[in-house]
Amino acid sequence: MQSNPPNHLCFKILGALEAWDGDRRLNLDGPVNERVLGLLLLESGWVVPIPRLVEAVWGEDPPSTATQQIRKAVARLRHQIPSGQEIILTERHGYRLVVDDDSLDLRLFDLWTHRAQTAHAEGRLKDAVADLTAALGLWRGSILVGAGGPLIDTLRPAWEERHIAAIEHCFDLRLDLGETSELIADLRESVVAHPFRETLMRQLMLALYRAGRQAEAVEEYARIRSLLAGELGIDPSPELTELHEAILRGEAWLTAGRDQKPPAEEPSIVAAPRSIPRDLADFTGRQDELRRLTTMAHPVAEQTGPRIVVIEGMGGSGKTALAMHVAHRLAGDYPDGQLYLDLRGFASAEEPLSPERGLGDLLRALGAADECVADDDCRLTMWRMTSAKRRILLILDDAWNVAQVRPLLPTAAGSLVLITSRVRLPELEGAEELSLAVLGEEDGVELMRRLLGHDRVAAEPKATARLVSLCGGLPLALRICAARLRKRPHWSVRHLTDRLEDDTHALRELESGDRSVAGVLRTSYRVMEPAHQDAFRLLTLHPGADFDVSAAAALLGTGPDSAERILEYLLDVNLLQQFEFGRYSFHGLVHSFARSLPAPNSAEETEAVARLAAQTVTRVESACDVLLTGQVRYRPAWSIGNGSASPPHGGPDHALRWLDRERSNILAIISQARQWGLSHHAAKLSRAMALCQQAQNPSADSAARSARTGGKGRLTGG
């Protein structure tokens, strides 16, 4: 693609974004057009929804005219690009760009690397090197450099990984072909560009040794070991250490080529792969959950399939950390391997991992060559056959739904599968479920002690406990707070709690680097249907600590059955909590996040608050009917009219219990009605509460008696 044929349209994204019509470079006219075209090219052949294009251009803070600007950008691109109407297609939910394989350098890179894999599998090493060299020659820098944006920045690392993997493959082949001295300069350049890639380090050491420079190869290992220890606090991998020892011993296979190494050391199927990420050194608490998981992990005599445990909880609750911690503790019980697979169910910028790709990744982890897993139809059978022979521990992290998980389950009865998810997966056959709550105060304070140090926490014990409370015991929030305090050693814990006390800015404080509580919650919110998003926002209008189905029905303007279905859905996706049957509540940070969302219709919110206040009057009046039987009382001249009220039934004792249970909620609703300018609702509800107080205490003040008879005395409610 260095020289373009006349009248040939081509695009380049492996570096700066370029569009060419033959030898004429096209003017894309601004960053909005460039980012739209960049994402369409990056996901060519796929429908890109308009919201995803908006995110690619503006990130999380788009203007109100974002959708219109995207449409205008597409129109301009169609005008500026020859045959633009034919290659940028309008689909139902967005746009799709269709180009020939030879018109996009990214597609050509895929084609050349695939050809190289085929040539390698057939033993044509020189052809494979030529194909890889052609593929690598297409790269002119970081993908879409200068035309990125937040979304493209998150997609870039996956392609950068494929780029460096192709570089490593090419070096391996050249070493197998006997190249030595001519490789060293290129290898040193690549090691400088990617200083923590141990594969490149291994290749450089091997090339130096084969070039007769054994001392330099040993020195290179010493440099690598020092770098890894100083920068990451880790030792070189066992493979790199083994190579170093082989160089010191001068083993024969080093000069014979990699393919001559004893076959027992490089089997076609890896003996015991270990791909589980590291355990957290500061993992804290969760003793009850650890005991439960350890018990669940033990196989039972009559079991015919793997043990499956689903760890579900809200985003940021520490599901993955718990699964890793358990996996490392149990690793010795699974001698045939411990595997990890990120399913990307709620990744902010990526589609959930498909079962087909997941199967391919698992098989490759077990040592299967790419050509062996190329056929989608054969992967499932191959996985079942391979996993049936092994007792493995498998972590499936961030699951999206049951359909994504079910094909990935191993078949051996002695295997263990730990699944983490933000949603409940009750449909998964044979699975046991562990619902992960937030940390209690004691564990939360202990986590802060481990993260900040004993002295700093001991100096401010009350402020630390308050910090845990403000974070709602959410591990992610606590870790972000600790990171902020470590970065700002002059801050006191009290200073940070003061900043978190301001509910309108709390979520801004809970950001550190690439970690953000709001970002985690936003990914959970975005995957919901619009109707559930609207319900989620309206339900957070309830001013009390918790609420029941009837109150939810009033806010949503629906019947109780429909409201309960919505509540149970939000409970299943862990955006609601339930500590008592029939009662629902929001985690404090979830509530703050919901109230930070822009209200698409403020009138709808006002109507919801009015419905809740009106229904609450009806319910309090119903309690008064029971408590003041036979007395003539003032009645409000209204009806909620949507059938969502659920007056208390039974005798006076039941009515009194209901009033005691709801008193704080009712007072909060009175205050809310006044704040929203619903003074008529507030007055009627205050009057109704005064009547109930009179029923509970016949000697109540004259204002309450005046309220009961319809007097004009000013009431505040009880």
Steps between C-alpha positions, in 0.01 A plus 500: 500500500803729476407594143134519411369401154318775312130536587542254788340598830695395806511579870788479747449482876817312608651834596350839424160487329531546124249467216624484140335508159782368287790740561273774636473525877147586609429789737283366786418848629537494875531276808131403519508358148833327570378330818177387336686358201769350725248298702308393189827375349611333821168310510451474124233256392315538833212731585627776728212649706472878513554509882830317448605759240401776742718341767790469256487873422419659835548233765272523800409868461334540159315819404122499472534514120732197484265278298436772244873568471568131438245496217654814352848347523382188315340718233826694456705181479268360234552821304878514541570131433446377143212250499440597861128421474588145397752422774341677801164332538214610724371218717212485744705588805800677352746483211710229338810553287567246225841492329699243306776315682770672295354844577577498873844440649346340810332235282822443309688455827251229599530330161882499501525368856246227425702400192812490718331267749395268220850500348653430842263209560601356162872535576560784251694719742651736241157571353364560851779752572430678170127523579565631852751752370237628256242520780734686736597741224146638504545647848603866505451562873235451766159415354294814415758719670377859516142409410411304807269602780404320821328204338764438233768533767344203681482294180857575396684267744340186353638581155835606641516156663440334162773716351763401756387135482571508124843652569580222747376233257722638225807501727428140604485390139820681410675332793372164378642580157845547655530880505711634788718812472272665246213471748663663799460866399130452417444311824669767710280765338187300578609434860552873551150568363344223711726461806273260690435247222684192621458324167712768333752478783524124453549540126776759549686278750475204262623703201796632700594150614478354150712788369776392738435779749423290808622764748266761349210256519568448873536876551168550323331265746649693794369826352154350448486361853600836646242684286213270598591511868540878506197594293248223575634322805499160325752240387551388139266227379598134543553476124748788499679363808520157335659655189754683717598177676522317167734772367721468808517122446545535123226247420508359148143584406575875517704485181290233330193721470182515698340206317785275619426560868401176680133440415405442864567868568267630229198269461217573259269534798631699796541276803347735760430853375474769764344818363327629814607858581686574821332497839460827689761524774266727697187286464293565813201344677241278330568217746141369486503510120838326487373220721187461288695495175751250635211276602328541164821413318528150645356240262232265624491127429186502286607798289523432126607844380721787617426704811366838385484802730361838391630799699260784430490854634494866402785647300802576718404259779816290460365194318809449285738555793313238703505249213876552450569463870305174520659371180853552632410327827355200315747485210676192638175302480485545121824355360391512136488878484345822620350713225361854493273650234371859499152487346478884483130490585497859622815642341438865421638500147490140384233253402460198728729216401317254277495132606680412175790732575502389861533135397788590270679687779457208742627247248803715419573526871513121504754505218282452190642667190301775327432283197348233725234737634424692183173316436220638721298180467784284634599713797222388732564131433874547538453685831271230638744226405801688637340612828357150563854373556602772743419613851522875460403816681340752266410862579246658265515866595234767435234279342225662296237225502451125514522455122853642507610270782338164429719391201818583696438259787747210522366144516723326758321424828802607706528849349397827665353803323483839673280748315479867590215717376309816577177317421345194655514183291229276649446324166848344508442133571683351797653830614521619858471871565685728737364856526785731593403789726707807579757494779392558859655782700761280669623347173483838326718663765743207485526540121581869544759405762671267252484755220598813696706357785419441864628838624290712265179315584579495873541878491144548368288200602165684494570662164603163354179337623305791351686455170398134490139605565502768227638244255224261602760230564563470125854360456561687174405832661724430799796411279451818298488705822820335621670571166401868522629526857829333404543745214428791736682422826422852630126422493341370817236229489260756645567733208396230253187412699402869496525495122296180479228646724390718206275254322502700176878460466562169678540299181760745367710426806478126433725505195866406484688429179293264287281396794169669563190399696284703262659323201421156644141597575462663160581173322227324702255778415576514129423136432141537626207562269379864493184408695709356783732801492199731542364287786841497669514881499142543621539255788792698640256787556375318809645703789491226763752238600296224335163444335250231412330393177205733553721809530694390191175461307404858589836637381486300176131564436430128455316223676667297777567196280683703238693692767607177670634359172712813452624488859597136470685572174701780665565266790628234259744742338615621844388859464257449790547337840260299714574444867140417595233319302284746308727797575744648250777757534786656303866485596599858580743529210251346257245759617754781450580370153132482402435856619803619298341378177332770291121490534354474149162625625482707819119513478495119518700514823265760650201282417671199658566690825139622502370144450714375787377776733138444401523126548666543838206716615261226389696239695526712815128580480428129475695445820295774665179325390607203709627700796215755518203278419166681525639854518410763242820621341623733233580311177709621206294539185716291270589155387832388361312333219761243393418215734850494648402581860516212741326611825583306813256223582412343833432651837648793694817309593580439135434866413724619784781270391471632147514860619804430717672330206425782255527805730845613386404447133179700542682792661757491218220507242344804673834682481546397136153624403579842642834514317331418172238772545223252580377691806144369461627140519726582795217662695259210445764244593596697813134517597457126450806426713369727774176303503689173540708651778176604670379140475820374663496776765150635586654784702686640200520874461214719382654540155447131436140519625443803278634302204259216574201739487619683193619810695745752363780438748844463335626142516845353462412134525628246742 
